[in-house]
Amino acid sequence: MADTITLLPKDDDGARILDEFEQQTDLSPADDDGDARVYALEGDDHQVEIVQTLTDIDPAWTEHIALEMPA
């Protein structure tokens, strides 16, 4: 399982969705990587249902946020 997930807001709505995601999950970006938000997923953080949470916030989240796959 990946240790991080990187989400990239494509527009202002993407940033809004990620702000709400952070509030609901208590996850914070691991570091400042420009617009990209890198979330460390360790321990209990693996229990966060990322896709479901984003869908609950905005069903059209994939139009506003890009997912960077781990290397």
C-alpha positions in Angstrom: 0.0 0.0 0.0 1.2 3.5 -0.8 2.6 5.6 2.0 1.4 8.8 0.4 -1.2 10.1 -2.0 -0.8 13.3 -4.1 -3.9 15.3 -5.1 -3.6 18.2 -7.4 -6.3 20.9 -7.5 -7.0 21.9 -11.2 -9.0 25.0 -10.2 -10.5 26.9 -7.3 -13.2 24.3 -6.9 -10.5 21.7 -6.5 -8.8 23.7 -3.8 -12.2 24.1 -2.0 -12.8 20.4 -2.2 -9.4 19.5 -0.8 -9.8 22.1 2.0 -13.1 20.3 3.0 -11.4 16.9 2.6 -8.7 18.0 5.1 -11.3 19.2 7.6 -13.3 16.0 7.4 -10.4 13.6 7.6 -8.0 15.6 9.8 -5.3 14.9 7.2 -2.8 17.7 6.4 -0.5 17.9 3.4 2.9 16.4 4.3 4.9 19.2 2.7 4.6 22.2 0.4 5.0 20.9 -3.1 3.5 23.9 -5.1 -0.2 23.3 -5.8 0.1 19.6 -5.1 -1.1 18.3 -1.8 0.9 15.3 -0.6 -0.8 13.4 2.2 1.1 10.8 4.3 -0.9 7.7 4.9 0.5 6.0 7.9 -1.2 4.0 10.7 -4.9 4.8 11.1 -4.7 7.2 8.1 -5.0 4.1 5.9 -8.5 3.8 7.1 -9.6 7.0 5.4 -11.8 6.3 2.5 -10.3 8.9 0.2 -12.4 8.4 -3.0 -15.6 8.0 -1.0 -14.9 11.1 1.1 -14.1 13.2 -2.0 -17.3 11.9 -3.7 -19.4 12.8 -0.7 -18.0 16.3 -0.8 -18.5 16.8 -4.5 -19.6 14.0 -6.9 -17.8 15.8 -9.7 -14.5 16.0 -7.8 -12.6 14.3 -10.6 -13.3 17.3 -12.8 -11.5 19.5 -10.3 -8.7 17.3 -8.8 -6.1 15.2 -10.4 -4.7 12.1 -8.7 -0.9 11.5 -9.0 -0.1 7.9 -8.8 2.8 6.8 -6.5 6.0 6.0 -8.2 
